[in-house]
């Protein structure tokens, strides 16, 4: 630390979004302070347990990062190359591919490399710093308050604050009331998730439960109500096994079966449900063998900026609404936020209008399809296991399913699929609802393709998006199991 208390840009949170935005802002010539609650060896650690995450990221997102930071990633941070993600039906008889090739990360190593890169751009970095909130003056965010490693109350000032503190961030939640950035996130739009990293031996091979070349997702409302379980391979006979649930769906499932299961019980039951592993042992490298955390699964905030304020990663609800994958959008957002922040500082305009380009850039690079994918996630959460089993075999081709999971819109009609959906009114209704959902996805994609070019045109855009999503939620309440 240099002893300075005044910066062009302050980044709160040294996770993926925070470190990439720090590197890019400094690369663009801004003076940058990056603060993090962890000590340096544990930079980017999400919870007291570790870097709790599925660790999967698309190869295209790593390529985006390499291009903009002029670097290359390899082992150990890119732990294992995988050929993609496969989603399986509850009865394990149908399998849909989505995403392309990618990597299973060694998350602690990846975070440490990002910090080294950011430091290479001459940022100031303060570890063991607890942010308590933003400094707000005259309707602008102009710094942060917090406690340093000695417990001393400290204020740092800046022209821009980039909020990368995660979904429960104290900065976004303490913004002044404003029409741009929502200060809270609906609990129904949050998944409670957790995972283990194990070393293992295979009792037998069965690609429905474990595939060394693919990340597997198990859709099953008994095992993971409102979410899914995952089995993601890692190098050296290790595996990341985890599960995510929606609280309301879990409450409905527990009431139906007369149970009182919580997330930890579900995770442990899921591990036991997988029949092919033996001699499972926690991999405690970096004390990262077990973790629980919360992930937002809605579209990104309609606006990512306010006066003097930008957000990136989970703080702006950026994870993919279907897969809950947050690594890729965090990396993309960090690059874009840091770039726009540096230019706004040099241009002398850090108002909403001066930062608006970040909204436009993120919409182009990642965000334009997220509201449509949220609509599809809401529909999926309304389906019982029975309908999921039937629908995954009959409603969609593999290509149609793959397109939907990345926000592309196939042409669906009841007439085209009539021969496949004649077995019962439940199936006809479910397919009709799918056609409705796909229509809404197309409409939302079109709304985002016309994202407002300036802040003055924002209000009707946000009203339309919120109305559409709320109407879809009303039509599709969570399944009972």
C-alpha positions, 0 to 999 in steps of 0.5 A, a space after each residue: 500500500 502506498 498510503 494514499 486515500 484518494 483514487 480514480 477507481 476503487 474496487 471492492 472485492 478481489 474475486 474474479 470480477 474485482 481483479 479483472 476490473 482492477 487490472 483493466 482500469 489500471 491498464 487504462 491509466 487510472 489509479 486503482 485501489 483493490 480491497 479484499 476481506 481475505 489475506 493475500 494467500 486466500 485472495 478471492 475466497 468466497 466463504 469461510 470454507 473456501 472458494 465454493 464454486 462448481 469451478 466450470 468455465 467455458 473456453 471462450 470466456 478464458 479466451 476473452 480474458 487472455 485477449 484483453 489482459 495480454 496473457 495466457 492461462 494454463 496449468 495449474 489454474 486450468 485444472 482440466 479441459 472438458 468437452 462441455 456440459 450434459 444435463 440429464 433427466 430425472 430418470 437418467 434416460 435423456 441427455 441434453 448437451 449445452 455450452 461448448 468446451 471448457 475447463 474445470 479450474 483450480 480456483 485458488 490458483 486461478 485467483 492468485 494468478 489474477 492478483 499477480 496480473 493486477 499487481 503487474 499493472 501497478 494497482 494498490 492492494 489492501 487485504 484483510 479489509 472489511 467494507 462497511 458501505 459506500 460514501 455517498 455525497 450529492 447523489 454520487 458514490 465517491 468512496 468506501 468506508 471500512 475497517 483495515 486489518 488492525 480494526 481501524 475505521 478507514 475511508 477511501 475516496 474515489 471518482 468511481 467505486 466498482 462493487 464486486 462484493 457478491 450477491 449480498 454486497 453492503 455497497 449495493 444494499 446501501 446505495 441511495 434509492 434510485 431508478 437504476 440499480 435495485 438494492 435488493 434481490 428476491 429470495 426466489 431468484 437465489 439458489 442455495 448451493 454447496 459442494 465437496 471436492 473429493 478424491 475417489 476410486 471408481 467402483 464401476 464406469 457409468 457415464 450417467 453419473 460421472 464422465 471424465 470428459 463432461 460436466 454432468 448436471 442432474 435435473 431432479 426435483 426430489 434430489 435438488 428442488 428448484 435446482 440441480 445436482 452436478 458432478 464435474 470432473 477434475 484432474 487426478 481422480 478428483 471430482 467436484 460434487 455439488 447441488 443447488 436448490 431454491 428455498 421455495 421449491 425446497 419448502 414445497 417438496 418438504 411439505 409434500 413428503 413430510 420432511 425437514 431436509 436442509 441444503 446440507 442434508 440434500 448434498 449428503 444424500 446426493 453424494 450417496 445417490 451416486 453409486 459408482 464412487 468408493 473411498 471418497 476423501 475430501 481434497 483439503 488442498 487450500 482448505 477448499 474441500 467443502 463449501 456452501 454459498 448463495 448464487 443469484 439466478 435471475 437476469 443481470 440488474 437492468 442497469 449496472 451503473 449509478 452515479 459514481 458506481 458500477 457493479 460486476 459479477 454476483 453483485 449485479 446478479 450476473 450468473 447464467 439463470 439456467 446453469 448458475 455459472 458465474 465465472 464467465 460473466 464475472 470475467 467478462 464484466 470485470 474486463 468491460 467495467 475496468 475499461 469503461 471506468 478508466 475512460 470515464 475518469 479520463 473523460 471527466 464524467 462519472 455520472 450514470 450517463 458517463 458510465 452508461 457504455 458499460 451497460 451497452 458493452 455487457 449487453 452485447 458481450 453477454 447480457 442480452 439473452 439473460 432475461 430470456 434464459 431467466 424465463 426458461 429457468 422459471 418454466 423449468 422450475 415449474 415442471 415435475 420429475 414426471 414431466 421433465 422425464 417425458 419432455 426431455 425425451 419428446 419436447 425438444 431435439 438435442 439441438 433445440 435444447 442446446 440452443 435454449 440453454 444459451 438463449 437462442 430461440 428454436 421455432 416450436 409449435 404444437 402442430 410440429 410436435 403433435 405426434 410426440 405429445 399426445 400422451 395425456 393432458 399434462 404433457 400437452 399442457 406442459 408443451 403448450 407452456 413451453 411454446 409460450 415460454 419460448 415466445 416470451 424468450 424471443 420477445 425478451 431477447 428483442 427487448 434487450 436487442 433494443 437496450 436503451 442507448 442512454 439513461 434518459 430512455 431507461 425507465 420504460 425499458 425496465 418497466 417492460 422487463 420487470 412486468 414480463 418476468 413477473 407475469 411469467 412467475 405468476 403463470 409458472 409457480 414452482 413444482 411440488 416435486 
